[in-house]
Amino acid sequence: MFSIRGDAHKIYLQLKKASNKDQSFECMKKLIEITEIQNFYVSIESHTLKKIYYCMLKEKNGSGIIPILVSSVPWLLFLFSKQLQDFLFKDGSWLWAIFVFVYLIILTISVILHFHERSWAFVHTEIIREILDERK
């Protein structure tokens, strides 16, 4: 099913589809994955789980390498802009178009991966926090 909306809406559509077919929600792949993560963290002792929670918070809140690359690469290219222009635009070459295309593809993939990883870090921290709160 194709949708330009976010993952939350896609999950809603999958739940709605399962509901209309009188299927159990527990059979959905995404929910099974979350259950496996929860079961794993429940099996860990609280003091260790707290340390894991702190590591996950660091991961979730850390800037990471991708945002640094996204912000620093343009400055690096700016520093060498004269040499880069001479190389890319010499003799009517289409090399500049290939360079821009590859750069934008790498940039787009990097940003998508970054936010995908941050969202998974958020899921893990919430699961761990919930387990720790229940144990108190």
C-alpha positions in Angstrom: 0.0 0.0 0.0 1.5 3.3 -1.1 1.0 6.4 1.0 3.0 9.7 1.2 2.0 10.0 4.8 4.2 8.9 7.6 4.8 5.5 9.2 2.2 6.2 11.9 -0.6 6.5 9.3 0.7 3.4 7.4 0.4 1.5 10.7 -3.1 2.8 11.2 -4.0 1.7 7.7 -2.6 -1.8 8.3 -4.5 -2.0 11.6 -7.7 -0.9 9.9 -7.2 -3.5 7.1 -6.6 -6.3 9.7 -9.7 -5.2 11.6 -11.9 -5.3 8.5 -10.7 -8.8 7.9 -11.2 -9.8 11.5 -7.5 -10.6 11.9 -5.6 -10.4 15.2 -3.4 -7.3 15.5 -0.8 -9.5 17.2 0.1 -11.1 13.9 1.3 -7.8 12.4 5.0 -7.9 11.7 5.7 -4.4 13.3 3.8 -5.3 16.5 5.6 -8.7 16.7 8.9 -6.8 16.5 8.0 -4.5 19.3 6.8 -7.4 21.5 10.2 -9.1 20.9 12.0 -6.0 22.0 9.8 -5.6 25.1 10.3 -9.3 26.0 14.1 -8.9 25.7 14.3 -5.9 27.9 11.9 -7.4 30.5 14.4 -10.2 30.9 17.2 -7.8 31.9 17.8 -6.8 35.6 16.8 -3.3 36.5 20.3 -1.9 37.3 21.6 -3.1 33.9 18.5 -1.9 32.2 19.1 1.6 33.6 22.6 1.6 32.1 21.2 0.6 28.8 18.6 3.3 29.1 21.3 5.9 29.6 23.1 4.6 26.6 20.0 4.8 24.5 19.3 8.4 25.7 22.8 9.3 24.6 22.2 7.7 21.2 18.8 9.4 20.8 20.0 12.9 21.9 23.5 12.7 20.3 24.1 14.7 17.2 25.7 11.8 15.4 28.1 11.8 12.4 25.4 12.3 9.7 24.3 15.8 10.8 27.9 16.8 11.2 28.7 15.6 7.6 25.5 17.3 6.3 26.6 20.6 7.7 30.3 20.3 7.2 30.6 19.0 3.6 29.1 22.1 2.0 31.7 24.2 3.9 34.5 22.0 2.7 33.2 22.3 -0.9 33.0 26.1 -0.4 36.7 26.2 0.7 37.7 24.5 -2.6 35.0 26.1 -4.7 37.4 27.7 -7.2 39.3 24.4 -7.8 36.0 22.5 -7.8 34.4 24.8 -10.4 37.5 24.6 -12.6 37.3 20.8 -12.5 33.5 20.4 -12.9 32.9 23.0 -15.5 35.9 22.7 -17.7 35.3 22.4 -21.5 31.5 22.2 -21.2 31.7 19.0 -19.2 28.5 17.5 -17.7 30.6 16.3 -14.7 29.0 18.9 -12.5 25.5 17.4 -13.0 26.8 14.0 -12.0 28.5 15.5 -9.0 25.3 17.3 -7.9 23.1 14.2 -8.5 25.5 12.0 -6.4 25.8 14.6 -3.7 22.0 15.0 -3.3 21.4 11.3 -3.3 24.0 10.7 -0.6 22.6 13.7 1.4 19.1 12.4 1.1 20.0 8.9 2.1 22.0 10.1 5.1 19.3 12.3 6.4 16.7 9.5 6.1 19.0 7.0 7.8 19.7 9.5 10.6 16.0 10.1 11.4 15.2 6.4 11.1 17.9 5.6 13.6 16.7 8.3 16.0 13.2 7.0 15.8 14.3 3.5 16.7 16.4 4.9 19.6 13.2 6.7 20.8 11.2 3.4 20.7 13.9 1.6 22.7 14.1 4.4 25.3 10.3 4.5 25.7 10.1 0.7 26.1 12.9 0.6 28.7 11.5 3.6 30.6 8.1 1.9 30.7 9.6 -1.3 32.1 11.6 0.6 34.7 8.5 2.6 35.8 6.5 -0.6 36.1 9.2 -2.2 38.3 9.2 0.7 40.8 
